[in-house]
Amino acid sequence: MDSDTVRKIRPSRGASATHFTPFSDFPEPARSRRQKNFERIQACLAEEFRGITTAGVPVEGLFPVASTGLSLEPVLDAANDLRSALTNAQWAEASFAIDDRAWRAWHNMHTFLIRHGLPLHTL
């Protein structure tokens, strides 16, 4: 992995930056598996986002917009509370456009290979 790629995936600040482990430090066979997974992820993210598909065809109407009768006010209040608790720099790091590649790559499994947004310990 070249140094430019490492800079793009290395956590940029905070305590998590000290926990980053480059692929070269992994013993085999973990190194090869991690490298292959990372390359697969990069290839998938390079593809155009099409939504949820079956055999490559988007499924229309899978989640129709419909009123449930429940208020979204608590969700909106929580989002506004989070926004007001963050600095502008933190907000910029924590939010992504819906078509942003980082938004598509986000997941809850924290392997320190791909860093997105603000770590929970920062919040």
N, CA, C and O atoms as CSV, one atom per row, in Angstrom:
chain,resi,resn,atom,element,x,y,z
A,1,MET,N,N,0.862,-1.161,0.000
A,1,MET,CA,C,0.000,0.000,0.000
A,1,MET,C,C,0.904,1.218,0.000
A,1,MET,O,O,1.807,1.313,0.831
A,2,ASP,N,N,0.679,2.162,-0.925
A,2,ASP,CA,C,1.552,3.330,-0.989
A,2,ASP,C,C,1.195,4.349,0.088
A,2,ASP,O,O,0.122,4.280,0.689
A,3,SER,N,N,2.105,5.299,0.329
A,3,SER,CA,C,1.912,6.260,1.420
A,3,SER,C,C,0.730,7.183,1.167
A,3,SER,O,O,0.102,7.641,2.121
A,4,ASP,N,N,0.405,7.472,-0.100
A,4,ASP,CA,C,-0.748,8.317,-0.389
A,4,ASP,C,C,-2.043,7.617,0.025
A,4,ASP,O,O,-2.939,8.255,0.578
A,5,THR,N,N,-2.149,6.323,-0.234
A,5,THR,CA,C,-3.325,5.552,0.177
A,5,THR,C,C,-3.423,5.505,1.689
A,5,THR,O,O,-4.508,5.655,2.252
A,6,VAL,N,N,-2.285,5.294,2.352
A,6,VAL,CA,C,-2.287,5.254,3.815
A,6,VAL,C,C,-2.790,6.573,4.375
A,6,VAL,O,O,-3.577,6.579,5.322
A,7,ARG,N,N,-2.351,7.693,3.807
A,7,ARG,CA,C,-2.818,9.007,4.298
A,7,ARG,C,C,-4.324,9.151,4.141
A,7,ARG,O,O,-4.975,9.782,4.974
A,8,LYS,N,N,-4.885,8.573,3.085
A,8,LYS,CA,C,-6.316,8.702,2.847
A,8,LYS,C,C,-7.145,7.854,3.806
A,8,LYS,O,O,-8.280,8.216,4.119
A,9,ILE,N,N,-6.599,6.731,4.279
A,9,ILE,CA,C,-7.389,5.860,5.141
A,9,ILE,C,C,-6.993,5.944,6.604
A,9,ILE,O,O,-7.728,5.460,7.465
A,10,ARG,N,N,-5.846,6.549,6.909
A,10,ARG,CA,C,-5.387,6.644,8.289
A,10,ARG,C,C,-6.259,7.641,9.044
A,10,ARG,O,O,-6.573,8.706,8.512
A,11,PRO,N,N,-6.649,7.320,10.258
A,11,PRO,CA,C,-7.376,8.305,11.052
A,11,PRO,C,C,-6.547,9.576,11.161
A,11,PRO,O,O,-5.345,9.505,11.416
A,12,SER,N,N,-7.157,10.716,10.975
A,12,SER,CA,C,-6.403,11.949,10.870
A,12,SER,C,C,-6.129,12.622,12.200
A,12,SER,O,O,-5.215,13.442,12.279
A,13,ARG,N,N,-6.870,12.317,13.237
A,13,ARG,CA,C,-6.665,13.011,14.494
A,13,ARG,C,C,-7.226,12.202,15.645
A,13,ARG,O,O,-7.925,11.210,15.437
A,14,GLY,N,N,-6.924,12.619,16.834
A,14,GLY,CA,C,-7.490,11.980,18.015
A,14,GLY,C,C,-6.802,10.680,18.370
A,14,GLY,O,O,-5.852,10.255,17.713
A,15,ALA,N,N,-7.301,10.063,19.419
A,15,ALA,CA,C,-6.685,8.851,19.956
A,15,ALA,C,C,-6.714,7.706,18.966
A,15,ALA,O,O,-5.822,6.857,18.992
A,16,SER,N,N,-7.711,7.653,18.090
A,16,SER,CA,C,-7.810,6.519,17.177
A,16,SER,C,C,-6.632,6.468,16.213
A,16,SER,O,O,-6.314,5.400,15.691
A,17,ALA,N,N,-5.977,7.601,15.966
A,17,ALA,CA,C,-4.838,7.605,15.057
A,17,ALA,C,C,-3.705,6.742,15.601
A,17,ALA,O,O,-2.917,6.207,14.821
A,18,THR,N,N,-3.607,6.597,16.899
A,18,THR,CA,C,-2.532,5.796,17.486
A,18,THR,C,C,-2.817,4.308,17.371
A,18,THR,O,O,-1.924,3.496,17.612
A,19,HIS,N,N,-4.033,3.930,17.011
A,19,HIS,CA,C,-4.412,2.526,16.922
A,19,HIS,C,C,-4.380,1.986,15.500
A,19,HIS,O,O,-4.683,0.814,15.277
A,20,PHE,N,N,-4.016,2.827,14.535
A,20,PHE,CA,C,-3.998,2.393,13.145
A,20,PHE,C,C,-2.887,1.369,12.937
A,20,PHE,O,O,-1.753,1.592,13.361
A,21,THR,N,N,-3.201,0.261,12.294
A,21,THR,CA,C,-2.206,-0.768,12.004
A,21,THR,C,C,-2.116,-0.946,10.497
A,21,THR,O,O,-3.090,-1.372,9.876
A,22,PRO,N,N,-0.972,-0.630,9.890
A,22,PRO,CA,C,-0.844,-0.818,8.435
A,22,PRO,C,C,-0.863,-2.302,8.075
A,22,PRO,O,O,-0.505,-3.155,8.887
A,23,PHE,N,N,-1.284,-2.593,6.854
A,23,PHE,CA,C,-1.356,-3.980,6.397
A,23,PHE,C,C,-0.018,-4.693,6.552
A,23,PHE,O,O,0.023,-5.883,6.866
A,24,SER,N,N,1.069,-3.972,6.334
A,24,SER,CA,C,2.388,-4.606,6.388
A,24,SER,C,C,2.707,-5.173,7.768
A,24,SER,O,O,3.565,-6.048,7.886
A,25,ASP,N,N,2.034,-4.692,8.815
A,25,ASP,CA,C,2.275,-5.187,10.170
A,25,ASP,C,C,1.456,-6.432,10.515
A,25,ASP,O,O,1.702,-7.066,11.541
A,26,PHE,N,N,0.491,-6.785,9.674
A,26,PHE,CA,C,-0.320,-7.968,9.928
A,26,PHE,C,C,0.468,-9.215,9.550
A,26,PHE,O,O,1.174,-9.213,8.542
A,27,PRO,N,N,0.360,-10.280,10.341
A,27,PRO,CA,C,0.996,-11.541,9.944
A,27,PRO,C,C,0.160,-12.201,8.852
A,27,PRO,O,O,-1.035,-11.930,8.731
A,28,GLU,N,N,0.779,-13.054,8.070
A,28,GLU,CA,C,0.019,-13.842,7.100
A,28,GLU,C,C,-0.733,-14.925,7.845
A,28,GLU,O,O,-0.215,-15.387,8.861
A,29,PRO,N,N,-1.899,-15.367,7.432
A,29,PRO,CA,C,-2.621,-14.989,6.229
A,29,PRO,C,C,-3.517,-13.762,6.414
A,29,PRO,O,O,-4.186,-13.340,5.470
A,30,ALA,N,N,-3.538,-13.184,7.629
A,30,ALA,CA,C,-4.412,-12.031,7.875
A,30,ALA,C,C,-4.084,-10.866,6.947
A,30,ALA,O,O,-4.988,-10.163,6.497
A,31,ARG,N,N,-2.799,-10.652,6.656
A,31,ARG,CA,C,-2.403,-9.540,5.791
A,31,ARG,C,C,-3.044,-9.660,4.421
A,31,ARG,O,O,-3.622,-8.695,3.921
A,32,SER,N,N,-2.948,-10.837,3.807
A,32,SER,CA,C,-3.524,-11.039,2.469
A,32,SER,C,C,-5.035,-10.901,2.483
A,32,SER,O,O,-5.615,-10.305,1.576
A,33,ARG,N,N,-5.682,-11.454,3.517
A,33,ARG,CA,C,-7.144,-11.345,3.612
A,33,ARG,C,C,-7.578,-9.893,3.756
A,33,ARG,O,O,-8.506,-9.455,3.076
A,34,ARG,N,N,-6.915,-9.139,4.634
A,34,ARG,CA,C,-7.263,-7.726,4.816
A,34,ARG,C,C,-7.045,-6.943,3.533
A,34,ARG,O,O,-7.887,-6.134,3.144
A,35,GLN,N,N,-5.916,-7.182,2.872
A,35,GLN,CA,C,-5.613,-6.474,1.629
A,35,GLN,C,C,-6.671,-6.778,0.565
A,35,GLN,O,O,-7.141,-5.865,-0.115
A,36,LYS,N,N,-7.050,-8.051,0.415
A,36,LYS,CA,C,-8.070,-8.425,-0.571
A,36,LYS,C,C,-9.419,-7.794,-0.234
A,36,LYS,O,O,-10.116,-7.305,-1.122
A,37,ASN,N,N,-9.786,-7.804,1.045
A,37,ASN,CA,C,-11.048,-7.178,1.455
A,37,ASN,C,C,-11.029,-5.684,1.168
A,37,ASN,O,O,-12.009,-5.131,0.667
A,38,PHE,N,N,-9.921,-5.033,1.484
A,38,PHE,CA,C,-9.817,-3.595,1.232
A,38,PHE,C,C,-9.938,-3.307,-0.256
A,38,PHE,O,O,-10.639,-2.374,-0.646
A,39,GLU,N,N,-9.267,-4.090,-1.092
A,39,GLU,CA,C,-9.347,-3.897,-2.540
A,39,GLU,C,C,-10.766,-4.133,-3.050
A,39,GLU,O,O,-11.229,-3.417,-3.937
A,40,ARG,N,N,-11.466,-5.135,-2.496
A,40,ARG,CA,C,-12.857,-5.401,-2.890
A,40,ARG,C,C,-13.754,-4.231,-2.512
A,40,ARG,O,O,-14.612,-3.816,-3.292
A,41,ILE,N,N,-13.549,-3.703,-1.308
A,41,ILE,CA,C,-14.329,-2.548,-0.860
A,41,ILE,C,C,-14.099,-1.365,-1.781
A,41,ILE,O,O,-15.053,-0.710,-2.200
A,42,GLN,N,N,-12.832,-1.081,-2.101
A,42,GLN,CA,C,-12.513,0.044,-2.985
A,42,GLN,C,C,-13.176,-0.141,-4.353
A,42,GLN,O,O,-13.701,0.819,-4.917
A,43,ALA,N,N,-13.159,-1.356,-4.888
A,43,ALA,CA,C,-13.778,-1.619,-6.194
A,43,ALA,C,C,-15.288,-1.413,-6.129
A,43,ALA,O,O,-15.870,-0.835,-7.047
A,44,CYS,N,N,-15.928,-1.875,-5.059
A,44,CYS,CA,C,-17.377,-1.700,-4.912
A,44,CYS,C,C,-17.741,-0.226,-4.791
A,44,CYS,O,O,-18.730,0.223,-5.369
A,45,LEU,N,N,-16.948,0.519,-4.045
A,45,LEU,CA,C,-17.235,1.944,-3.868
A,45,LEU,C,C,-17.014,2.739,-5.147
A,45,LEU,O,O,-17.591,3.812,-5.320
A,46,ALA,N,N,-16.186,2.220,-6.038
A,46,ALA,CA,C,-15.949,2.902,-7.306
A,46,ALA,C,C,-17.144,2.764,-8.253
A,46,ALA,O,O,-17.297,3.552,-9.186
A,47,GLU,N,N,-17.995,1.752,-8.006
A,47,GLU,CA,C,-19.188,1.558,-8.841
A,47,GLU,C,C,-20.239,2.601,-8.502
A,47,GLU,O,O,-20.280,3.110,-7.382
A,48,GLU,N,N,-21.082,2.914,-9.464
A,48,GLU,CA,C,-22.181,3.843,-9.237
A,48,GLU,C,C,-23.195,3.220,-8.280
A,48,GLU,O,O,-23.531,2.042,-8.405
A,49,PHE,N,N,-23.673,4.004,-7.334
A,49,PHE,CA,C,-24.674,3.514,-6.392
A,49,PHE,C,C,-26.014,3.384,-7.100
A,49,PHE,O,O,-26.477,4.323,-7.747
A,50,ARG,N,N,-26.642,2.203,-6.973
A,50,ARG,CA,C,-27.923,1.959,-7.634
A,50,ARG,C,C,-29.037,1.651,-6.663
A,50,ARG,O,O,-30.186,1.504,-7.080
A,51,GLY,N,N,-28.740,1.550,-5.397
A,51,GLY,CA,C,-29.755,1.217,-4.415
A,51,GLY,C,C,-29.763,-0.272,-4.119
A,51,GLY,O,O,-28.821,-0.991,-4.452
A,52,ILE,N,N,-30.830,-0.720,-3.495
A,52,ILE,CA,C,-30.971,-2.139,-3.175
A,52,ILE,C,C,-31.411,-2.858,-4.441
A,52,ILE,O,O,-32.389,-2.476,-5.082
A,53,THR,N,N,-30.665,-3.915,-4.793
A,53,THR,CA,C,-30.955,-4.610,-6.050
A,53,THR,C,C,-31.149,-6.105,-5.831
A,53,THR,O,O,-30.730,-6.674,-4.824
A,54,THR,N,N,-31.793,-6.706,-6.800
A,54,THR,CA,C,-31.875,-8.151,-6.913
A,54,THR,C,C,-31.321,-8.478,-8.285
A,54,THR,O,O,-31.878,-8.061,-9.300
A,55,ALA,N,N,-30.226,-9.223,-8.319
A,55,ALA,CA,C,-29.561,-9.570,-9.575
A,55,ALA,C,C,-29.186,-8.315,-10.367
A,55,ALA,O,O,-29.225,-8.318,-11.597
A,56,GLY,N,N,-28.821,-7.239,-9.653
A,56,GLY,CA,C,-28.378,-6.017,-10.307
A,56,GLY,C,C,-29.481,-5.083,-10.743
A,56,GLY,O,O,-29.200,-4.033,-11.322
A,57,VAL,N,N,-30.728,-5.431,-10.485
A,57,VAL,CA,C,-31.866,-4.591,-10.876
A,57,VAL,C,C,-32.455,-3.955,-9.617
A,57,VAL,O,O,-32.836,-4.668,-8.689
A,58,PRO,N,N,-32.534,-2.602,-9.573
A,58,PRO,CA,C,-33.098,-1.946,-8.382
A,58,PRO,C,C,-34.521,-2.402,-8.098
A,58,PRO,O,O,-35.317,-2.590,-9.019
A,59,VAL,N,N,-34.837,-2.577,-6.827
A,59,VAL,CA,C,-36.169,-2.986,-6.395
A,59,VAL,C,C,-36.956,-1.713,-6.089
A,59,VAL,O,O,-36.681,-1.035,-5.098
A,60,GLU,N,N,-37.915,-1.395,-6.919
A,60,GLU,CA,C,-38.727,-0.188,-6.738
A,60,GLU,C,C,-39.806,-0.434,-5.689
A,60,GLU,O,O,-40.377,-1.523,-5.632
A,61,GLY,N,N,-40.087,0.560,-4.866
A,61,GLY,CA,C,-41.170,0.485,-3.902
A,61,GLY,C,C,-40.923,-0.448,-2.739
A,61,GLY,O,O,-41.865,-0.830,-2.044
A,62,LEU,N,N,-39.679,-0.824,-2.512
A,62,LEU,CA,C,-39.365,-1.764,-1.440
A,62,LEU,C,C,-39.699,-1.163,-0.072
A,62,LEU,O,O,-40.207,-1.854,0.811
A,63,PHE,N,N,-39.415,0.106,0.090
A,63,PHE,CA,C,-39.721,0.806,1.338
A,63,PHE,C,C,-40.555,2.040,1.015
A,63,PHE,O,O,-40.015,3.143,0.933
A,64,PRO,N,N,-41.841,1.873,0.832
A,64,PRO,CA,C,-42.678,3.030,0.464
A,64,PRO,C,C,-42.767,4.027,1.615
A,64,PRO,O,O,-42.741,3.652,2.788
A,65,VAL,N,N,-42.872,5.293,1.256
A,65,VAL,CA,C,-43.053,6.348,2.242
A,65,VAL,C,C,-44.521,6.348,2.645
A,65,VAL,O,O,-45.409,6.536,1.813
A,66,ALA,N,N,-44.757,6.137,3.926
A,66,ALA,CA,C,-46.133,6.091,4.416
A,66,ALA,C,C,-46.154,6.582,5.856
A,66,ALA,O,O,-45.215,6.349,6.617
A,67,SER,N,N,-47.214,7.252,6.214
A,67,SER,CA,C,-47.367,7.745,7.581
A,67,SER,C,C,-47.600,6.567,8.524
A,67,SER,O,O,-48.377,5.655,8.240
A,68,THR,N,N,-46.895,6.621,9.662
A,68,THR,CA,C,-47.085,5.582,10.684
A,68,THR,C,C,-47.941,6.094,11.831
A,68,THR,O,O,-48.383,5.326,12.686
A,69,GLY,N,N,-48.168,7.406,11.836
A,69,GLY,CA,C,-48.909,8.006,12.933
A,69,GLY,C,C,-48.014,8.366,14.114
A,69,GLY,O,O,-48.469,8.996,15.068
A,70,LEU,N,N,-46.750,7.971,14.057
A,70,LEU,CA,C,-45.806,8.306,15.124
A,70,LEU,C,C,-45.147,9.642,14.840
A,70,LEU,O,O,-44.890,9.992,13.688
A,71,SER,N,N,-44.878,10.376,15.896
A,71,SER,CA,C,-44.235,11.678,15.750
A,71,SER,C,C,-42.737,11.510,15.528
A,71,SER,O,O,-42.087,10.696,16.184
A,72,LEU,N,N,-42.204,12.286,14.599
A,72,LEU,CA,C,-40.764,12.311,14.370
A,72,LEU,C,C,-40.099,13.433,15.164
A,72,LEU,O,O,-38.890,13.641,15.058
A,73,GLU,N,N,-40.875,14.143,15.945
A,73,GLU,CA,C,-40.329,15.264,16.712
A,73,GLU,C,C,-39.180,14.843,17.643
A,73,GLU,O,O,-38.185,15.566,17.709
A,74,PRO,N,N,-39.262,13.714,18.365
A,74,PRO,CA,C,-38.119,13.316,19.209
A,74,PRO,C,C,-36.843,13.057,18.398
A,74,PRO,O,O,-35.742,13.357,18.859
A,75,VAL,N,N,-36.991,12.511,17.214
A,75,VAL,CA,C,-35.831,12.264,16.356
A,75,VAL,C,C,-35.247,13.593,15.894
A,75,VAL,O,O,-34.031,13.784,15.919
A,76,LEU,N,N,-36.100,14.498,15.480
A,76,LEU,CA,C,-35.659,15.818,15.050
A,76,LEU,C,C,-34.998,16.567,16.199
A,76,LEU,O,O,-33.968,17.211,16.002
A,77,ASP,N,N,-35.572,16.493,17.392
A,77,ASP,CA,C,-34.976,17.143,18.569
A,77,ASP,C,C,-33.585,16.576,18.857
A,77,ASP,O,O,-32.653,17.329,19.137
A,78,ALA,N,N,-33.444,15.253,18.791
A,78,ALA,CA,C,-32.146,14.619,19.054
A,78,ALA,C,C,-31.114,15.053,18.012
A,78,ALA,O,O,-29.965,15.333,18.355
A,79,ALA,N,N,-31.520,15.108,16.745
A,79,ALA,CA,C,-30.604,15.544,15.688
A,79,ALA,C,C,-30.189,16.995,15.898
A,79,ALA,O,O,-29.016,17.336,15.744
A,80,ASN,N,N,-31.135,17.837,16.245
A,80,ASN,CA,C,-30.815,19.247,16.504
A,80,ASN,C,C,-29.916,19.403,17.726
A,80,ASN,O,O,-29.032,20.259,17.737
A,81,ASP,N,N,-30.134,18.586,18.754
A,81,ASP,CA,C,-29.278,18.619,19.939
A,81,ASP,C,C,-27.847,18.208,19.580
A,81,ASP,O,O,-26.884,18.826,20.034
A,82,LEU,N,N,-27.720,17.176,18.774
A,82,LEU,CA,C,-26.387,16.754,18.339
A,82,LEU,C,C,-25.718,17.870,17.557
A,82,LEU,O,O,-24.561,18.203,17.811
A,83,ARG,N,N,-26.439,18.448,16.609
A,83,ARG,CA,C,-25.867,19.526,15.783
A,83,ARG,C,C,-25.407,20.682,16.648
A,83,ARG,O,O,-24.327,21.226,16.421
A,84,SER,N,N,-26.191,21.067,17.623
A,84,SER,CA,C,-25.832,22.226,18.449
A,84,SER,C,C,-24.664,21.910,19.391
A,84,SER,O,O,-23.993,22.825,19.869
A,85,ALA,N,N,-24.416,20.622,19.661
A,85,ALA,CA,C,-23.314,20.243,20.552
A,85,ALA,C,C,-21.972,20.196,19.819
A,85,ALA,O,O,-20.923,20.162,20.463
A,86,LEU,N,N,-21.989,20.195,18.486
A,86,LEU,CA,C,-20.756,20.075,17.707
A,86,LEU,C,C,-20.267,21.429,17.216
A,86,LEU,O,O,-21.059,22.332,16.944
A,87,THR,N,N,-18.950,21.556,17.108
A,87,THR,CA,C,-18.389,22.743,16.462
A,87,THR,C,C,-18.658,22.630,14.965
A,87,THR,O,O,-19.040,21.562,14.486
A,88,ASN,N,N,-18.466,23.701,14.233
A,88,ASN,CA,C,-18.650,23.644,12.777
A,88,ASN,C,C,-17.697,22.639,12.140
A,88,ASN,O,O,-18.075,21.933,11.205
A,89,ALA,N,N,-16.457,22.570,12.643
A,89,ALA,CA,C,-15.488,21.622,12.097
A,89,ALA,C,C,-15.931,20.177,12.365
A,89,ALA,O,O,-15.810,19.319,11.490
A,90,GLN,N,N,-16.440,19.911,13.565
A,90,GLN,CA,C,-16.924,18.566,13.880
A,90,GLN,C,C,-18.135,18.210,13.028
A,90,GLN,O,O,-18.247,17.084,12.542
A,91,TRP,N,N,-19.038,19.162,12.845
A,91,TRP,CA,C,-20.228,18.920,12.027
A,91,TRP,C,C,-19.834,18.588,10.591
A,91,TRP,O,O,-20.406,17.687,9.978
A,92,ALA,N,N,-18.855,19.318,10.058
A,92,ALA,CA,C,-18.393,19.062,8.695
A,92,ALA,C,C,-17.805,17.658,8.584
A,92,ALA,O,O,-17.951,17.004,7.551
A,93,GLU,N,N,-17.145,17.196,9.635
A,93,GLU,CA,C,-16.547,15.864,9.617
A,93,GLU,C,C,-17.581,14.770,9.859
A,93,GLU,O,O,-17.389,13.634,9.426
A,94,ALA,N,N,-18.669,15.097,10.541
A,94,ALA,CA,C,-19.666,14.089,10.924
A,94,ALA,C,C,-20.800,13.939,9.923
A,94,ALA,O,O,-21.578,12.992,10.032
A,95,SER,N,N,-20.920,14.826,8.967
A,95,SER,CA,C,-22.057,14.753,8.049
A,95,SER,C,C,-21.574,14.561,6.613
A,95,SER,O,O,-20.528,15.077,6.218
A,96,PHE,N,N,-22.348,13.816,5.850
A,96,PHE,CA,C,-22.007,13.497,4.472
A,96,PHE,C,C,-23.231,13.711,3.588
A,96,PHE,O,O,-24.369,13.552,4.030
A,97,ALA,N,N,-22.979,14.073,2.339
A,97,ALA,CA,C,-24.063,14.135,1.355
A,97,ALA,C,C,-24.559,12.710,1.101
A,97,ALA,O,O,-23.802,11.752,1.256
A,98,ILE,N,N,-25.798,12.573,0.720
A,98,ILE,CA,C,-26.396,11.248,0.515
A,98,ILE,C,C,-25.658,10.454,-0.562
A,98,ILE,O,O,-25.660,9.223,-0.529
A,99,ASP,N,N,-25.027,11.143,-1.518
A,99,ASP,CA,C,-24.296,10.437,-2.576
A,99,ASP,C,C,-22.787,10.406,-2.329
A,99,ASP,O,O,-22.021,10.048,-3.223
A,100,ASP,N,N,-22.359,10.777,-1.124
A,100,ASP,CA,C,-20.942,10.779,-0.786
A,100,ASP,C,C,-20.434,9.351,-0.629
A,100,ASP,O,O,-21.099,8.514,-0.019
A,101,ARG,N,N,-19.270,9.078,-1.174
A,101,ARG,CA,C,-18.674,7.747,-1.080
A,101,ARG,C,C,-18.440,7.348,0.381
A,101,ARG,O,O,-18.597,6.180,0.736
A,102,ALA,N,N,-18.068,8.304,1.219
A,102,ALA,CA,C,-17.830,8.012,2.640
A,102,ALA,C,C,-19.121,7.555,3.319
A,102,ALA,O,O,-19.084,6.683,4.188
A,103,TRP,N,N,-20.254,8.128,2.936
A,103,TRP,CA,C,-21.540,7.711,3.507
A,103,TRP,C,C,-21.817,6.259,3.145
A,103,TRP,O,O,-22.270,5.483,3.987
A,104,ARG,N,N,-21.545,5.888,1.890
A,104,ARG,CA,C,-21.763,4.509,1.450
A,104,ARG,C,C,-20.823,3.537,2.138
A,104,ARG,O,O,-21.178,2.376,2.341
A,105,ALA,N,N,-19.632,3.989,2.499
A,105,ALA,CA,C,-18.632,3.099,3.076
A,105,ALA,C,C,-18.786,2.941,4.584
A,105,ALA,O,O,-18.159,2.063,5.178
A,106,TRP,N,N,-19.605,3.771,5.207
A,106,TRP,CA,C,-19.723,3.721,6.662
A,106,TRP,C,C,-20.294,2.383,7.101
A,106,TRP,O,O,-21.186,1.829,6.458
A,107,HIS,N,N,-19.779,1.885,8.184
A,107,HIS,CA,C,-20.320,0.692,8.815
A,107,HIS,C,C,-19.994,0.772,10.293
A,107,HIS,O,O,-19.188,1.604,10.709
A,108,ASN,N,N,-20.600,-0.065,11.069
A,108,ASN,CA,C,-20.460,-0.008,12.514
A,108,ASN,C,C,-19.302,-0.866,13.019
A,108,ASN,O,O,-18.970,-0.825,14.204
A,109,MET,N,N,-18.694,-1.630,12.139
A,109,MET,CA,C,-17.556,-2.455,12.516
A,109,MET,C,C,-16.300,-1.604,12.396
A,109,MET,O,O,-15.975,-1.132,11.305
A,110,HIS,N,N,-15.605,-1.406,13.476
A,110,HIS,CA,C,-14.483,-0.468,13.495
A,110,HIS,C,C,-13.172,-1.229,13.381
A,110,HIS,O,O,-12.687,-1.776,14.371
A,111,THR,N,N,-12.593,-1.270,12.185
A,111,THR,CA,C,-11.334,-1.987,11.987
A,111,THR,C,C,-10.161,-1.040,11.792
A,111,THR,O,O,-9.033,-1.502,11.619
A,112,PHE,N,N,-10.386,0.259,11.815
A,112,PHE,CA,C,-9.367,1.276,11.603
A,112,PHE,C,C,-8.773,1.223,10.198
A,112,PHE,O,O,-7.701,1.780,9.963
A,113,LEU,N,N,-9.445,0.571,9.272
A,113,LEU,CA,C,-8.953,0.559,7.902
A,113,LEU,C,C,-9.516,1.728,7.116
A,113,LEU,O,O,-8.817,2.338,6.307
A,114,ILE,N,N,-10.760,2.034,7.352
A,114,ILE,CA,C,-11.403,3.132,6.646
A,114,ILE,C,C,-12.078,3.985,7.714
A,114,ILE,O,O,-12.975,3.502,8.404
A,115,ARG,N,N,-11.684,5.190,7.859
A,115,ARG,CA,C,-12.172,6.063,8.935
A,115,ARG,C,C,-13.167,7.064,8.357
A,115,ARG,O,O,-12.846,7.762,7.395
A,116,HIS,N,N,-14.350,7.144,8.917
A,116,HIS,CA,C,-15.375,8.069,8.448
A,116,HIS,C,C,-15.925,8.859,9.618
A,116,HIS,O,O,-16.209,8.291,10.673
A,117,GLY,N,N,-16.074,10.134,9.447
A,117,GLY,CA,C,-16.772,10.941,10.436
A,117,GLY,C,C,-16.036,11.063,11.758
A,117,GLY,O,O,-14.819,10.895,11.832
A,118,LEU,N,N,-16.801,11.359,12.796
A,118,LEU,CA,C,-16.256,11.550,14.136
A,118,LEU,C,C,-16.314,10.260,14.929
A,118,LEU,O,O,-17.351,9.597,14.946
A,119,PRO,N,N,-15.211,9.883,15.595
A,119,PRO,CA,C,-15.269,8.711,16.464
A,119,PRO,C,C,-16.174,8.987,17.666
A,119,PRO,O,O,-16.303,10.136,18.088
A,120,LEU,N,N,-16.790,7.963,18.213
A,120,LEU,CA,C,-17.679,8.151,19.358
A,120,LEU,C,C,-16.964,8.781,20.536
A,120,LEU,O,O,-17.558,9.588,21.252
A,121,HIS,N,N,-15.683,8.430,20.760
A,121,HIS,CA,C,-14.989,9.016,21.902
A,121,HIS,C,C,-14.820,10.528,21.750
A,121,HIS,O,O,-14.670,11.228,22.751
A,122,THR,N,N,-14.841,11.047,20.517
A,122,THR,CA,C,-14.772,12.493,20.306
A,122,THR,C,C,-16.082,13.150,20.719
A,122,THR,O,O,-16.091,14.255,21.260
A,123,LEU,N,N,-17.196,12.455,20.457
A,123,LEU,CA,C,-18.502,13.015,20.795
A,123,LEU,C,C,-18.700,12.984,22.291
A,123,LEU,O,O,-19.743,13.413,22.784
